[in-house]
Amino acid sequence: MNKTERNTLLVTLALGACTVLLNACRVSIPKGAKAVKPFDTQKYLGKWYEIARMDFKFEKNLSNVTADYTEGDEGMILVRNRGYDKVKLKWKESIGKARSVRDPQEGKLKVSFFGPFYAGYNVIAIDRGYQYALVAGNNLNYLWILSRTPDIPDSVKDDYLHRARELGYQVENLVWTEHEHIAVEKQMTN
């Protein structure tokens, strides 16, 4: 390989790596979905229970999943996700950060658990009391139904499932999170 070919190869590889990095950091929202506006970050802070999710490798086999959002510096939201791995019989926790993408009054956020890599976190439905939320990721592979309690009324669940189905989500693939209240309390004190 001569010097010109080697330089061309290096430039091509560098451009490819940049493309991969940019796609890994891409913050988007599924086609047809709209983030809630107006959105009140202060009301959103606090503890949420995961009711259902599209399963993916970081949450595989988890029950008792919660997300705690607290206020950080300069508009940052600190994220603490926690769940119990039913196979490994131990708690798993992820600490991350989130912030508004553009407009702090819109439920379109970006979240990161891995350094400079961000993903879309889009609140696409929320009730007036900020008790129940429907959250979409970058694409149709990521969806969460959240509640301030381990249970959700059927009317809210049905509404959120209908909205998700209209966007193209395969809601039959949702994993319904188990919350074993007594077991969780005992595990947390040990």
PEMOMO-V536362 format. One record per pair of residues at least 4 apart in sequence whose C-alpha atoms are under 6 Angstrom apart, sorted by the first residue. I is the first residue (numbers start at 1). J is the second residue. If there is no record, write none. Layout:
I_J, I_J
This chain:
25_117, 25_118, 27_119, 27_120, 28_120, 28_138, 29_138, 30_139, 34_124, 35_107, 35_108, 35_122, 35_123, 35_124, 36_106, 36_107, 36_123, 36_124, 37_106, 38_105, 38_106, 39_105, 39_106, 39_107, 45_69, 45_70, 46_68, 46_69, 47_67, 47_68, 48_66, 48_67, 48_147, 48_148, 49_66, 49_146, 49_147, 49_148, 49_149, 49_150, 50_65, 50_66, 50_146, 51_145, 51_146, 51_176, 51_177, 52_144, 52_145, 52_175, 52_176, 52_177, 53_143, 53_144, 53_174, 53_175, 54_142, 54_143, 54_174, 56_60, 61_85, 61_86, 62_83, 62_84, 62_85, 63_83, 63_84, 63_177, 63_178, 64_83, 64_84, 64_178, 64_179, 65_82, 65_83, 66_81, 66_82, 67_80, 67_81, 68_79, 68_80, 69_78, 69_79, 70_77, 70_78, 71_77, 72_76, 72_77, 72_78, 76_98, 76_99, 77_97, 77_98, 77_99, 78_97, 79_95, 79_96, 79_97, 80_94, 80_95, 81_93, 81_94, 82_92, 82_93, 83_91, 83_92, 84_90, 84_91, 84_92, 85_89, 85_90, 85_91, 96_112, 96_113, 97_111, 97_112, 98_110, 98_111, 99_109, 99_110, 100_104, 100_109, 101_108, 101_109, 101_110, 107_122, 107_123, 108_122, 109_121, 109_122, 110_118, 110_119, 110_120, 110_121, 111_118, 111_119, 112_117, 112_118, 120_137, 120_138, 121_137, 122_135, 122_136, 123_134, 123_135, 124_134, 124_135, 125_133, 125_134, 126_132, 126_133, 127_132, 131_147, 131_148, 132_146, 132_147, 133_145, 133_146, 134_144, 134_145, 135_143, 135_144, 136_142, 136_143, 137_142, 137_143, 140_169, 154_158, 164_169, 165_169, 180_184
